[in-house]
Amino acid sequence: MKKPYVVPNIITAMGLSIGLFVLFKAALSEGHGDARALLFKSALLILAAACIDVLDGFAARRLKGESLFGMNFDSLSDAITFGVAPAVLLLKTAPVEPKTAPYFLTFWAAMLFSLCGILRLVRFNVASIGEANAERGKIYTGLPIPAAAMAAISMQLFFANSFIEEKLGSAVTSYIAAALMLLLSYLMISLKRFRSIKWIQKERLDFSGIFLIASIVLTLLFGFMYHFDWCFFFVTWTYVFGGVLQGAAGSNLKGVQDENG
């Protein structure tokens, strides 16, 4: 294997190692007793894996090291890190009793999340072969699996908050968590359009735009430092529902245009 191809694959292997570590750590944990600590550490690791997922693609393009092997390796890594790990964490930390309705629904939602995540990756790979579209990488068809994984873990961490769990109760949070996992599963395999951060074109940014972005980033950093679970939940689910609302608005606009001929 030539050197340009080695570097991106090493970066991908780092992301895969993080996903495997999260899985093994969840398997060795003691269950719901240390759920919040496990979810907090896992959320940080999944965030790091998402950054690495962006970095390996960037390295492959810059080094001209894109290959079919790298594309498939990256997809398999994403399937484990972003498709399987969040589902296992849900099963490990959900406050449900075995052989009950919430347990069955949680198990089903976790399994469907992993299945739809893998289907999303396969569809992306098939669509990427021979594709030469200027919008590629800027607009995604279906919720990207790293975003779905971060939304899933942020939701689990949010519901593991003692304040939320006390107000809603373990049964209610279990049903809501399962419903949100089913929603994420559907969005991954849907045809809804989600924007990538690449849609921001640096050539069009002026001083006011840079100042606005810097202010938002600093505000989010402050939130992550002092209220990580709340801020992480807000950011990830804002992206999810923002894509849903944008898709709905686009569909309505297209319908109006079709009616006007």
Residue pairs with C-beta under 8 A, 6 or more apart in sequence:
1 9
1 69
2 65
4 63
4 64
4 65
5 65
5 67
5 69
5 70
6 65
7 59
7 63
7 65
8 56
8 57
8 59
8 60
8 63
8 65
8 66
8 70
9 56
9 69
9 70
9 73
11 52
11 55
11 56
11 59
12 52
12 56
12 70
12 73
12 74
12 77
13 73
13 77
14 52
15 49
15 52
15 53
15 56
15 77
15 78
15 81
16 76
16 77
16 80
16 81
18 45
18 46
18 48
18 49
18 52
18 81
19 49
19 77
19 80
19 81
19 82
19 84
19 85
20 80
21 45
22 42
22 45
22 46
22 81
22 85
22 89
23 80
23 84
23 85
23 88
25 38
25 41
25 42
26 38
26 42
26 85
26 88
26 89
26 92
27 88
27 92
29 38
29 92
31 92
31 93
32 93
32 94
32 95
35 92
35 93
35 95
35 160
36 157
36 160
36 161
36 162
38 89
38 92
38 93
39 89
39 93
39 153
39 156
39 157
39 160
40 157
40 228
40 229
42 85
42 89
42 153
43 150
43 153
43 154
43 157
43 228
43 232
46 81
46 82
46 85
46 86
46 149
46 150
46 153
47 150
49 81
49 82
49 146
50 82
50 146
50 149
50 150
53 74
53 77
53 78
53 81
53 82
53 146
56 70
56 74
57 74
59 65
60 66
60 67
60 70
71 125
71 128
72 125
75 121
75 122
75 124
75 125
78 117
78 121
78 145
78 146
79 114
79 117
79 118
79 121
79 145
81 149
82 117
82 145
82 146
82 148
82 149
83 113
83 114
83 117
83 118
83 121
83 145
83 149
84 114
85 149
86 113
86 148
86 149
86 152
86 153
86 156
87 110
87 111
87 113
87 114
87 152
87 181
88 110
89 152
89 153
89 156
90 106
90 109
90 110
90 113
90 152
90 156
90 177
90 181
91 106
91 107
91 110
93 156
93 160
94 102
94 103
94 106
94 156
94 174
94 177
95 165
95 170
95 173
95 174
96 102
96 103
96 106
96 170
96 174
97 103
102 171
102 174
102 175
102 178
105 174
105 175
105 178
106 174
106 177
106 178
108 178
109 177
109 178
109 179
109 181
109 182
109 185
110 181
112 181
112 182
112 185
113 148
113 152
113 181
113 182
113 184
113 185
115 185
116 184
116 185
116 186
116 188
116 189
117 145
117 148
117 149
117 185
117 188
119 188
119 189
120 142
120 143
120 144
120 145
120 148
120 188
120 189
121 145
123 141
123 142
123 189
124 142
127 141
128 136
137 196
137 198
138 195
138 196
138 198
138 199
139 193
139 194
139 195
139 196
139 199
140 193
140 194
140 195
140 196
141 191
141 192
141 193
142 187
142 188
142 189
142 190
142 191
142 192
142 194
143 184
143 187
143 188
143 190
143 192
143 194
143 240
143 243
144 194
144 196
145 188
147 194
147 236
147 239
147 240
148 184
148 187
148 188
148 240
150 232
150 236
151 180
151 184
151 236
151 237
151 239
151 240
152 180
152 181
152 184
154 229
154 232
154 233
154 235
154 236
154 237
155 177
155 180
155 181
155 233
155 236
155 237
156 177
157 228
157 229
157 232
157 233
158 164
158 229
158 230
158 232
158 233
159 165
159 168
159 173
159 176
159 177
160 229
161 229
164 173
165 173
168 176
184 240
187 240
187 243
187 244
192 243
192 244
192 247
193 243
193 246
193 247
193 250
194 239
194 243
195 243
195 246
200 213
205 213
220 231
220 235
223 230
223 231
223 234
224 231
224 232
